[in-house]
Amino acid sequence: MVGDVAPQAPGVVHGLMVVIGTVVKHGGWLAGAAGVALIVWAASKAWWQRRAVRELERRARFEFVPAVTFDPQLGDIGQAAARLEEARAAAGGVPRRAGAVRVRVWAGPESQLHYGWEGPERAASVLRMPGYRQVEVRPADAARGTSERVRFQDVSPQAGGW
């Protein structure tokens, strides 16, 4: 009764030998197909990385300068967060690392708070729209001359710690 359900051992060995013989017989074709697949994969990966580098070189940058009376409401914050998500979607099929949106915050002249949004060039129209009321939007090129770097005099950034 068991012999009716499970094949006998000589049949299994014979089937295994047939499979091995077929693989050996057609091994050249199988190796060639695997080689072609590897070459296609490597070429597409290189192309995708070059595309990501090109997209990273062409990023849209905008600066948001809030008014002195700037006081965002909870709805404004949610709207700005939704705008950042829309920018990612507006970028379309750019590589993942090139499609990210970067938010920068720094103190400008006279300790005025500045925000910067940087994202894919394809999403520039979405990034240009302010997420908050009472905020002036400027292209980042115009803002580069106004922001200053923090400089420490007579202090090594590596020495002392906190």
Number of C-alpha atoms within 10 A of each C-alpha: 5 7 8 7 7 9 10 11 10 9 10 12 11 11 12 12 12 12 12 13 12 11 13 12 11 11 13 11 12 13 11 11 12 12 12 12 12 12 12 12 12 12 12 12 12 12 11 14 15 13 15 17 13 12 19 19 12 13 17 20 22 23 26 24 20 19 13 10 8 12 12 13 11 8 11 15 13 13 15 16 12 12 18 23 14 14 24 22 16 19 21 12 11 19 17 10 12 23 24 19 21 12 14 11 12 13 14 16 10 6 8 12 15 19 17 20 21 22 26 25 21 21 22 19 11 20 28 20 14 20 22 19 13 16 18 14 18 15 15 16 11 10 17 10 8 9 12 11 8 7 7 8 7 6 9 9 9 6 7 7 6 3
